[in-house]
Amino acid sequence: MERESVLLASAEENKNQKILWWLLALGAIVGVAFSSASQGAKREVRERASGRCESCGIRLNEDESIVGHMDHTRISDQNGHKLNRYNALSNLRLHCPKCEAEWHLQHIGNARDIGLSEKNNNVSALGALISLHIWSGEKFWELYSGYRDKVEALFSKYEKDLPR
């Protein structure tokens, strides 16, 4: 009887953890959507990249690909008018989930170089890692092996368990 209770509690905990992962990933996706490039710009970037990640070259279908910003700085001219360079095609790239996560991991500690606060970059990295795990657990662990300390520190900072 006691063992059945433990097993049920463990199953419930796993279910809750999966729900939390999906909610975190959804939150990251919604956050990106509000600051993302127009659909037309995304289409042009995908065409420019011929449907391949512009970092590793892997072929992607549309819902696997991420059109993101290289530099998140919103530049103003001398009169304070926002310049459109932020969503210019030269500032956008097509990434697979692994390369998007790696981009943000590489900038932990120097997020200002890409126009983000450390907090925003950390949250972007965490969301990208969660999305990566959903896309491919194998690629998540591959990336983890190269950035183990950063990934573990990030998950610990936000009190999240590494995926299983």
C-alpha positions in Angstrom: 0.0 0.0 0.0 2.8 2.4 0.9 4.7 1.6 -2.2 1.6 2.3 -4.4 1.3 5.7 -2.7 5.0 6.5 -3.5 4.5 5.4 -7.1 1.4 7.6 -7.5 3.1 10.6 -5.9 6.1 10.1 -8.3 3.8 9.8 -11.3 2.0 13.0 -10.3 5.3 14.8 -9.8 6.5 13.8 -13.3 3.2 15.0 -14.7 3.5 18.3 -13.0 7.1 18.7 -14.1 6.1 18.1 -17.8 3.3 20.7 -17.4 5.8 23.2 -16.0 8.2 22.6 -18.9 5.5 23.2 -21.4 4.4 26.4 -19.7 8.0 27.7 -19.6 8.5 26.9 -23.2 5.2 28.6 -24.1 6.1 31.7 -22.1 9.5 31.9 -23.9 7.8 31.6 -27.3 5.2 34.3 -26.4 7.9 36.6 -25.2 9.8 36.2 -28.5 6.7 36.6 -30.6 6.0 40.1 -29.1 9.5 41.3 -30.0 10.0 39.4 -33.2 10.3 40.5 -36.8 7.3 40.7 -39.2 6.0 37.7 -41.0 7.3 39.1 -44.2 10.8 39.6 -42.8 10.8 36.0 -41.4 9.7 34.7 -44.8 12.6 36.6 -46.5 15.1 35.2 -43.9 13.9 31.7 -44.5 14.2 32.1 -48.2 17.7 33.6 -47.9 18.7 30.6 -45.7 17.1 28.1 -48.1 15.4 26.5 -45.1 18.7 25.7 -43.4 20.1 26.9 -40.1 22.5 29.7 -40.8 24.9 28.5 -38.2 25.0 24.7 -38.5 23.4 24.2 -41.9 20.8 21.6 -40.8 17.6 21.5 -43.0 14.5 22.8 -41.0 10.8 22.8 -41.6 9.1 26.1 -40.8 7.9 25.3 -37.3 11.3 24.0 -36.3 13.1 27.2 -37.3 13.7 30.3 -35.3 14.1 33.7 -36.9 16.0 35.7 -34.3 18.0 38.9 -33.8 21.8 39.0 -33.8 21.8 42.3 -32.0 18.8 43.3 -29.8 19.8 46.9 -29.5 17.2 49.3 -30.7 19.2 52.1 -32.3 17.9 55.7 -32.4 19.2 58.5 -34.6 20.3 61.9 -33.3 16.7 63.1 -33.1 15.6 60.1 -31.1 13.7 58.4 -33.9 14.0 54.6 -33.8 15.9 53.2 -36.8 14.6 50.1 -38.5 17.9 48.3 -38.2 16.6 46.1 -35.4 14.4 44.1 -37.8 16.6 44.6 -40.9 17.3 41.4 -42.7 21.0 41.9 -42.0 20.2 41.7 -38.2 18.1 38.6 -38.5 19.2 35.0 -38.8 17.5 31.6 -39.2 18.5 29.2 -36.4 17.6 25.6 -35.4 16.7 25.3 -31.7 20.2 24.1 -30.8 22.0 27.0 -32.4 19.5 29.5 -30.9 20.1 28.1 -27.4 23.9 28.1 -28.0 23.8 31.8 -29.2 22.2 32.8 -25.9 24.5 30.5 -23.8 27.6 32.1 -25.5 26.4 35.5 -24.4 25.8 34.7 -20.7 28.0 37.1 -18.8 28.3 39.5 -21.8 24.7 39.9 -22.9 25.3 43.7 -23.4 27.3 42.7 -26.5 24.0 41.7 -28.1 21.9 44.5 -26.6 20.3 42.4 -23.8 20.3 42.6 -20.0 21.8 39.5 -18.3 18.3 38.7 -17.0 16.7 38.8 -20.4 19.5 36.8 -22.0 19.3 34.2 -19.2 15.5 33.9 -19.6 16.0 33.6 -23.4 18.7 30.9 -22.9 16.5 29.0 -20.5 13.5 29.1 -22.9 15.7 28.2 -25.8 17.1 25.2 -23.9 13.6 24.0 -23.0 12.5 24.4 -26.6 15.6 22.5 -27.7 14.8 19.6 -25.3 11.3 19.4 -26.7 12.6 19.5 -30.3 15.4 16.9 -29.7 16.5 15.5 -26.3 19.6 14.2 -28.0 20.7 17.6 -29.3 19.9 19.1 -25.9 22.4 16.7 -24.2 24.9 17.3 -27.0 24.8 21.0 -26.3 24.8 20.4 -22.5 28.1 18.5 -22.8 29.8 21.6 -24.2 28.2 24.1 -21.8 27.6 22.0 -18.7 28.6 24.7 -16.1 26.5 27.4 -17.8 23.4 25.2 -18.2 23.6 23.8 -14.7 24.0 27.3 -13.3 21.1 28.6 -15.3 18.7 25.9 -14.3 19.9 26.2 -10.6 19.4 30.0 -10.7 15.8 29.6 -11.7 15.3 26.6 -9.5 14.5 24.3 -12.4 15.4 20.6 -12.7 17.3 19.5 -15.8 15.1 17.5 -18.1 15.3 13.7 -17.9 
